Amino acid sequence: MKVRPKEVMVNLPAVHFFDSEGEDAQLAANFNTFVHGKVRLKYEFLGTIGAQLVSIFYLQRNDEFSQLREEFMRLIENDLMERESNNG
């Protein structure tokens, strides 16, 4: 049987929300099992917003990565300050 490669469209960098720890690592590992070549999906856990864990996925750290990361870090910091002010 001859297998033909398929194209998969992926928009990166991308931020995803998860319900539990380790889901981001599993997503990256699953993606990397079918990627051909030296390219590997990388991820960084950013923090939490509400009850959701937030991670950014990327191939390389570039300007687009930095802008998206900074935007979500501000959202995470704002959420943390809001929760602290509600508890205090």
N, C-alpha and C positions, 0 to 999 in steps of 0.2 A: 504494500500500500504506500502510495506516495503522498506525503503531507505537504501542503502548500502553506507558506507563511501568511498570516493575516495581519492587517494593520489595525491598531487600536489607537483611537484618538484620545489623548490625555492633555488636559490643560493644567500646566504647572507653572509656578507654584500654586498650591491650593491649600486652604485651611478646612479641616474637617472636625466635627464634634463627635465625641464618643461617650457612651454611658459608663464604661468601666476601663480600668487600667489594662494595658496590654493590647487593646484592640488596635491602636495605632501601629504597634510593632507587627502585629499579625497582618494588617492590611499591606504594609510595606513588604513583608516577607512573601505574601501571596502574589503581589504584583511582580516581585523580583524573580519568582519561579518561572514566569513565562516570558521575561525580557531576554532578548538575545544580545550578546555582546558584553562590552565592559560597562555599559550604562546601568546604574543602579538607582532606584528610588531611595531617597533619604528622607528622614523626618526628624522633627524636633518637637518635643512636648512644650507647649507654651504656658499652660496654666488651666484655670477653670473659669467658666462663666456660668453662674448659677450652679446647677448640679452637673453640668457637662464638662468633660475634659476636652481641651482644645490642642490640636497638633497641626503643624504646617508640614506639607510634603513638597519636596523639590528635587531637582536633578543637580543644580549648582546654585551657589549663593551669588546672586547678582542683584542689580538695582531693584528689579521687580520683587524678588524675594525679600529684600530689606524693607521696602515700602509696605508690603503686605504684613510682614512680621511686626513692624512698628505699629501699624494700625490695630492689630489684634492685641498687642501688648498694652496699648492704651485702653482698649475695651476691657481687658482683664483687670488692669489696675483700677479703673473706674468701678467695676463690679465689686472688687474687693473693698474699696473705700466705702461704697454704698452699704455693703453688708456689715462692715465694722461700725458705721454710723447708726445703723438700725439696731445693732446689738448693744451699743453703748449708751 
